[in-house]
Amino acid sequence: MKGKCTFGHIIGKSPNLYKALDLARGAVCTDTNILILGESGTGKELLALDIHLNSHRKAGPFVAVNCIAFPDNLLESELFGYEKGAFTGAETTKPGRFELAAGGTLFLDEIGDMSLHTQARFLRVLQEKEYMHLGGTVNLKTNVRIISATNKDLYRLIDQGKFREDLLYRINTFPVTLPPLRKRKTDIPLLVIHFIMQFNAKVGKDIKGISQNAQDCLMSYHWTGNIRELQNVIERAVILSQDSVITVDDLPGYITKSQKTNKASAAGFVIPPEGISLEKLERDIITQALKKCDYNKSQAAKLIGLSRSKFRYRLKKHHFKV
């Protein structure tokens, strides 16, 4: 099963991403609780969906709940459902997400924002495999696989008294961490082409690709908003573009400014009064280039303006083992 898994919603081939996906494949064919960790915009819900679609529950529903999107009292009723008359406005009996996800997967995004009260009820469901509607008297059995996700440090929340330690042990059976985009920049060209095709279809254009200068801008940017931010940038560029390719003029100013700032800082380098070691400086630059490019030697050579043969020479000179 592990070797046959395809995560079709996840775009990229970088070593950091591959490591996370390979780890996730190990839990696909089980009902083990999975906790997906990562910054906002890294694709946690897409990974959860792909795990579901590769599991034995794939014929069942995939139900996603964003815990931060509901006030505490509403989140509880969303998860567990309620009986008619359970509270003001409860005019009919309504099933909760646990019922809607029966036989499938329940994905709880931003679980770190769940209140302690709701955490206690959720923990009981995980332990007993049953729950009640709000205002109900009958225990209902549950048959769902739980995948949770968060962009927060749950251990820190435990120290702050905001998250239950016993709940963390229940949901953290199989943790998987998705890397931020800045640590998998070699995937940016693949993501850009994917989003161009996506938004071509959406807005009725036929953009073929992206110029080298525009791609260089994207590669030099830090991407604090991760893939979601890149997606928004490409959508804007596709809408604005008047050419067959996306150019620098189609990118927002803060993206192009970032590249100019990087170039300016390099051009403005000043030797300190105490002097420098050129050998050490060269080694540090090579190390940074390799890290920025996920140790892809071709990309790293390009990043610092060297041919692949000259870059290989410097790797050998400084005794790099890559």
Contacts in CASP RR format, 6 or more apart in sequence:
PFRMAT RR
TARGET T0000
AUTHOR 0000-0000-0000
METHOD contacts of the structure
MODEL  1
MKGKCTFGHIIGKSPNLYKALDLARGAVCTDTNILILGESGTGKELLALD
IHLNSHRKAGPFVAVNCIAFPDNLLESELFGYEKGAFTGAETTKPGRFEL
AAGGTLFLDEIGDMSLHTQARFLRVLQEKEYMHLGGTVNLKTNVRIISAT
NKDLYRLIDQGKFREDLLYRINTFPVTLPPLRKRKTDIPLLVIHFIMQFN
AKVGKDIKGISQNAQDCLMSYHWTGNIRELQNVIERAVILSQDSVITVDD
LPGYITKSQKTNKASAAGFVIPPEGISLEKLERDIITQALKKCDYNKSQA
AKLIGLSRSKFRYRLKKHHFKV
1 28 0 8 1.000
1 29 0 8 1.000
1 54 0 8 1.000
2 25 0 8 1.000
2 26 0 8 1.000
2 28 0 8 1.000
2 29 0 8 1.000
3 25 0 8 1.000
5 25 0 8 1.000
5 28 0 8 1.000
5 54 0 8 1.000
6 50 0 8 1.000
6 54 0 8 1.000
7 21 0 8 1.000
7 24 0 8 1.000
7 47 0 8 1.000
7 50 0 8 1.000
7 54 0 8 1.000
8 50 0 8 1.000
9 46 0 8 1.000
9 47 0 8 1.000
9 49 0 8 1.000
9 50 0 8 1.000
10 17 0 8 1.000
10 21 0 8 1.000
10 43 0 8 1.000
10 46 0 8 1.000
10 47 0 8 1.000
10 50 0 8 1.000
11 187 0 8 1.000
11 190 0 8 1.000
11 191 0 8 1.000
11 194 0 8 1.000
12 184 0 8 1.000
12 187 0 8 1.000
12 190 0 8 1.000
12 191 0 8 1.000
13 186 0 8 1.000
13 187 0 8 1.000
13 190 0 8 1.000
14 179 0 8 1.000
14 184 0 8 1.000
14 185 0 8 1.000
14 186 0 8 1.000
14 187 0 8 1.000
14 294 0 8 1.000
14 296 0 8 1.000
15 294 0 8 1.000
15 295 0 8 1.000
16 179 0 8 1.000
16 183 0 8 1.000
16 184 0 8 1.000
16 294 0 8 1.000
17 178 0 8 1.000
17 179 0 8 1.000
17 184 0 8 1.000
17 187 0 8 1.000
20 47 0 8 1.000
20 176 0 8 1.000
20 177 0 8 1.000
20 178 0 8 1.000
20 179 0 8 1.000
21 47 0 8 1.000
23 176 0 8 1.000
24 34 0 8 1.000
24 47 0 8 1.000
24 50 0 8 1.000
24 51 0 8 1.000
24 176 0 8 1.000
25 54 0 8 1.000
27 34 0 8 1.000
27 51 0 8 1.000
27 174 0 8 1.000
27 176 0 8 1.000
28 51 0 8 1.000
28 54 0 8 1.000
28 55 0 8 1.000
29 55 0 8 1.000
29 56 0 8 1.000
31 57 0 8 1.000
31 145 0 8 1.000
32 173 0 8 1.000
32 174 0 8 1.000
33 126 0 8 1.000
33 145 0 8 1.000
33 146 0 8 1.000
33 147 0 8 1.000
33 148 0 8 1.000
33 170 0 8 1.000
33 171 0 8 1.000
33 172 0 8 1.000
33 173 0 8 1.000
33 174 0 8 1.000
34 48 0 8 1.000
34 51 0 8 1.000
34 146 0 8 1.000
34 147 0 8 1.000
34 148 0 8 1.000
34 173 0 8 1.000
34 174 0 8 1.000
34 175 0 8 1.000
34 176 0 8 1.000
35 147 0 8 1.000
35 148 0 8 1.000
35 149 0 8 1.000
35 150 0 8 1.000
35 171 0 8 1.000
35 172 0 8 1.000
35 173 0 8 1.000
35 174 0 8 1.000
35 175 0 8 1.000
35 176 0 8 1.000
36 44 0 8 1.000
36 47 0 8 1.000
36 48 0 8 1.000
36 147 0 8 1.000
36 148 0 8 1.000
36 149 0 8 1.000
36 150 0 8 1.000
36 175 0 8 1.000
36 176 0 8 1.000
36 177 0 8 1.000
36 178 0 8 1.000
37 44 0 8 1.000
37 149 0 8 1.000
37 150 0 8 1.000
37 151 0 8 1.000
37 175 0 8 1.000
37 176 0 8 1.000
37 177 0 8 1.000
37 178 0 8 1.000
38 44 0 8 1.000
38 149 0 8 1.000
38 150 0 8 1.000
38 151 0 8 1.000
38 177 0 8 1.000
38 178 0 8 1.000
38 180 0 8 1.000
39 151 0 8 1.000
39 180 0 8 1.000
39 225 0 8 1.000
39 226 0 8 1.000
40 151 0 8 1.000
40 225 0 8 1.000
40 226 0 8 1.000
40 228 0 8 1.000
41 225 0 8 1.000
41 226 0 8 1.000
41 227 0 8 1.000
41 228 0 8 1.000
41 229 0 8 1.000
42 178 0 8 1.000
42 179 0 8 1.000
42 180 0 8 1.000
42 181 0 8 1.000
42 226 0 8 1.000
42 227 0 8 1.000
43 178 0 8 1.000
43 226 0 8 1.000
43 227 0 8 1.000
43 228 0 8 1.000
44 109 0 8 1.000
44 149 0 8 1.000
44 151 0 8 1.000
44 178 0 8 1.000
45 64 0 8 1.000
45 107 0 8 1.000
45 109 0 8 1.000
45 149 0 8 1.000
47 176 0 8 1.000
47 178 0 8 1.000
48 62 0 8 1.000
48 64 0 8 1.000
48 105 0 8 1.000
48 107 0 8 1.000
48 147 0 8 1.000
48 149 0 8 1.000
49 62 0 8 1.000
49 107 0 8 1.000
51 105 0 8 1.000
51 147 0 8 1.000
52 58 0 8 1.000
52 62 0 8 1.000
52 104 0 8 1.000
52 105 0 8 1.000
52 107 0 8 1.000
52 145 0 8 1.000
52 147 0 8 1.000
53 62 0 8 1.000
55 105 0 8 1.000
55 145 0 8 1.000
57 103 0 8 1.000
57 104 0 8 1.000
57 105 0 8 1.000
57 145 0 8 1.000
60 103 0 8 1.000
60 104 0 8 1.000
60 105 0 8 1.000
61 100 0 8 1.000
61 101 0 8 1.000
61 102 0 8 1.000
61 103 0 8 1.000
61 104 0 8 1.000
61 105 0 8 1.000
62 101 0 8 1.000
62 104 0 8 1.000
62 105 0 8 1.000
62 107 0 8 1.000
63 97 0 8 1.000
63 100 0 8 1.000
63 101 0 8 1.000
63 104 0 8 1.000
63 105 0 8 1.000
63 106 0 8 1.000
63 107 0 8 1.000
64 107 0 8 1.000
64 109 0 8 1.000
65 75 0 8 1.000
65 78 0 8 1.000
65 79 0 8 1.000
65 97 0 8 1.000
65 106 0 8 1.000
65 107 0 8 1.000
65 108 0 8 1.000
65 109 0 8 1.000
66 109 0 8 1.000
66 110 0 8 1.000
67 75 0 8 1.000
67 108 0 8 1.000
67 109 0 8 1.000
67 110 0 8 1.000
67 111 0 8 1.000
67 112 0 8 1.000
67 113 0 8 1.000
67 114 0 8 1.000
68 109 0 8 1.000
68 110 0 8 1.000
68 113 0 8 1.000
70 78 0 8 1.000
72 115 0 8 1.000
72 117 0 8 1.000
72 118 0 8 1.000
73 87 0 8 1.000
75 114 0 8 1.000
75 115 0 8 1.000
75 118 0 8 1.000
76 117 0 8 1.000
76 118 0 8 1.000
76 121 0 8 1.000
76 134 0 8 1.000
77 86 0 8 1.000
77 87 0 8 1.000
77 90 0 8 1.000
77 94 0 8 1.000
77 96 0 8 1.000
77 134 0 8 1.000
78 96 0 8 1.000
78 97 0 8 1.000
79 96 0 8 1.000
79 97 0 8 1.000
79 98 0 8 1.000
79 118 0 8 1.000
79 121 0 8 1.000
79 122 0 8 1.000
80 96 0 8 1.000
80 98 0 8 1.000
80 121 0 8 1.000
80 125 0 8 1.000
80 131 0 8 1.000
80 132 0 8 1.000
80 133 0 8 1.000
80 134 0 8 1.000
81 94 0 8 1.000
81 95 0 8 1.000
81 96 0 8 1.000
81 97 0 8 1.000
81 98 0 8 1.000
81 99 0 8 1.000
81 133 0 8 1.000
81 134 0 8 1.000
82 90 0 8 1.000
82 93 0 8 1.000
82 94 0 8 1.000
82 96 0 8 1.000
82 133 0 8 1.000
82 134 0 8 1.000
82 135 0 8 1.000
82 136 0 8 1.000
83 90 0 8 1.000
83 93 0 8 1.000
83 133 0 8 1.000
83 134 0 8 1.000
83 135 0 8 1.000
83 136 0 8 1.000
84 90 0 8 1.000
84 91 0 8 1.000
84 92 0 8 1.000
84 93 0 8 1.000
85 91 0 8 1.000
85 135 0 8 1.000
86 133 0 8 1.000
86 134 0 8 1.000
86 135 0 8 1.000
86 136 0 8 1.000
87 134 0 8 1.000
90 134 0 8 1.000
93 133 0 8 1.000
96 133 0 8 1.000
97 106 0 8 1.000
98 106 0 8 1.000
98 125 0 8 1.000
98 131 0 8 1.000
98 140 0 8 1.000
98 142 0 8 1.000
98 144 0 8 1.000
99 140 0 8 1.000
101 144 0 8 1.000
102 142 0 8 1.000
102 143 0 8 1.000
102 144 0 8 1.000
103 143 0 8 1.000
103 144 0 8 1.000
104 143 0 8 1.000
104 144 0 8 1.000
104 145 0 8 1.000
105 144 0 8 1.000
105 145 0 8 1.000
105 146 0 8 1.000
105 147 0 8 1.000
106 144 0 8 1.000
106 145 0 8 1.000
106 146 0 8 1.000
106 147 0 8 1.000
107 147 0 8 1.000
107 148 0 8 1.000
107 149 0 8 1.000
108 114 0 8 1.000
108 146 0 8 1.000
108 147 0 8 1.000
108 148 0 8 1.000
108 149 0 8 1.000
109 148 0 8 1.000
109 149 0 8 1.000
109 150 0 8 1.000
110 149 0 8 1.000
110 150 0 8 1.000
110 151 0 8 1.000
110 152 0 8 1.000
111 148 0 8 1.000
111 149 0 8 1.000
111 150 0 8 1.000
111 171 0 8 1.000
112 150 0 8 1.000
112 152 0 8 1.000
112 154 0 8 1.000
112 157 0 8 1.000
112 162 0 8 1.000
112 163 0 8 1.000
113 152 0 8 1.000
114 122 0 8 1.000
116 161 0 8 1.000
116 162 0 8 1.000
116 163 0 8 1.000
116 164 0 8 1.000
119 163 0 8 1.000
119 164 0 8 1.000
119 167 0 8 1.000
120 164 0 8 1.000
121 131 0 8 1.000
122 167 0 8 1.000
123 164 0 8 1.000
123 166 0 8 1.000
123 167 0 8 1.000
123 170 0 8 1.000
124 131 0 8 1.000
125 131 0 8 1.000
125 142 0 8 1.000
126 146 0 8 1.000
126 167 0 8 1.000
126 170 0 8 1.000
126 171 0 8 1.000
127 170 0 8 1.000
129 141 0 8 1.000
129 142 0 8 1.000
129 143 0 8 1.000
130 139 0 8 1.000
130 140 0 8 1.000
130 141 0 8 1.000
130 142 0 8 1.000
131 139 0 8 1.000
131 140 0 8 1.000
131 142 0 8 1.000
132 138 0 8 1.000
132 139 0 8 1.000
132 140 0 8 1.000
133 140 0 8 1.000
146 171 0 8 1.000
148 171 0 8 1.000
154 163 0 8 1.000
154 168 0 8 1.000
154 172 0 8 1.000
155 168 0 8 1.000
157 163 0 8 1.000
158 164 0 8 1.000
158 165 0 8 1.000
158 168 0 8 1.000
180 223 0 8 1.000
180 226 0 8 1.000
181 187 0 8 1.000
181 188 0 8 1.000
181 223 0 8 1.000
181 225 0 8 1.000
181 226 0 8 1.000
181 227 0 8 1.000
181 229 0 8 1.000
181 230 0 8 1.000
182 222 0 8 1.000
182 223 0 8 1.000
183 294 0 8 1.000
184 294 0 8 1.000
185 219 0 8 1.000
185 292 0 8 1.000
185 293 0 8 1.000
185 294 0 8 1.000
185 299 0 8 1.000
186 293 0 8 1.000
186 294 0 8 1.000
186 296 0 8 1.000
186 299 0 8 1.000
188 215 0 8 1.000
188 218 0 8 1.000
188 219 0 8 1.000
188 230 0 8 1.000
189 215 0 8 1.000
191 227 0 8 1.000
191 230 0 8 1.000
191 231 0 8 1.000
192 209 0 8 1.000
192 210 0 8 1.000
192 215 0 8 1.000
192 218 0 8 1.000
192 230 0 8 1.000
192 234 0 8 1.000
193 209 0 8 1.000
193 210 0 8 1.000
195 230 0 8 1.000
195 231 0 8 1.000
195 234 0 8 1.000
195 235 0 8 1.000
195 238 0 8 1.000
196 207 0 8 1.000
196 209 0 8 1.000
196 210 0 8 1.000
196 234 0 8 1.000
196 238 0 8 1.000
196 246 0 8 1.000
199 205 0 8 1.000
199 234 0 8 1.000
199 235 0 8 1.000
199 238 0 8 1.000
199 239 0 8 1.000
200 206 0 8 1.000
200 207 0 8 1.000
200 238 0 8 1.000
202 235 0 8 1.000
203 238 0 8 1.000
203 239 0 8 1.000
205 238 0 8 1.000
205 241 0 8 1.000
206 244 0 8 1.000
207 238 0 8 1.000
207 241 0 8 1.000
207 243 0 8 1.000
207 244 0 8 1.000
207 245 0 8 1.000
207 246 0 8 1.000
208 244 0 8 1.000
208 245 0 8 1.000
209 244 0 8 1.000
209 245 0 8 1.000
209 246 0 8 1.000
210 218 0 8 1.000
210 237 0 8 1.000
210 245 0 8 1.000
210 246 0 8 1.000
210 247 0 8 1.000
211 245 0 8 1.000
211 246 0 8 1.000
211 247 0 8 1.000
211 248 0 8 1.000
213 247 0 8 1.000
213 248 0 8 1.000
214 237 0 8 1.000
214 245 0 8 1.000
214 246 0 8 1.000
214 247 0 8 1.000
214 248 0 8 1.000
214 250 0 8 1.000
214 251 0 8 1.000
216 259 0 8 1.000
217 248 0 8 1.000
217 251 0 8 1.000
217 255 0 8 1.000
217 256 0 8 1.000
217 258 0 8 1.000
217 259 0 8 1.000
218 230 0 8 1.000
218 233 0 8 1.000
218 251 0 8 1.000
218 255 0 8 1.000
219 303 0 8 1.000
220 258 0 8 1.000
220 259 0 8 1.000
220 262 0 8 1.000
221 255 0 8 1.000
221 258 0 8 1.000
221 259 0 8 1.000
222 258 0 8 1.000
223 229 0 8 1.000
223 230 0 8 1.000
233 251 0 8 1.000
233 252 0 8 1.000
233 255 0 8 1.000
234 246 0 8 1.000
236 250 0 8 1.000
236 252 0 8 1.000
237 246 0 8 1.000
237 250 0 8 1.000
237 251 0 8 1.000
238 246 0 8 1.000
240 250 0 8 1.000
241 247 0 8 1.000
241 250 0 8 1.000
248 256 0 8 1.000
279 318 0 8 1.000
282 314 0 8 1.000
282 318 0 8 1.000
283 318 0 8 1.000
285 304 0 8 1.000
286 300 0 8 1.000
286 304 0 8 1.000
286 311 0 8 1.000
286 314 0 8 1.000
286 315 0 8 1.000
286 318 0 8 1.000
286 320 0 8 1.000
289 300 0 8 1.000
289 301 0 8 1.000
289 303 0 8 1.000
289 304 0 8 1.000
290 297 0 8 1.000
290 300 0 8 1.000
290 320 0 8 1.000
290 322 0 8 1.000
292 300 0 8 1.000
292 303 0 8 1.000
293 299 0 8 1.000
293 300 0 8 1.000
293 303 0 8 1.000
295 322 0 8 1.000
297 308 0 8 1.000
297 311 0 8 1.000
297 312 0 8 1.000
297 315 0 8 1.000
297 322 0 8 1.000
298 308 0 8 1.000
300 311 0 8 1.000
301 307 0 8 1.000
301 308 0 8 1.000
301 310 0 8 1.000
301 311 0 8 1.000
304 311 0 8 1.000
306 314 0 8 1.000
315 322 0 8 1.000
END
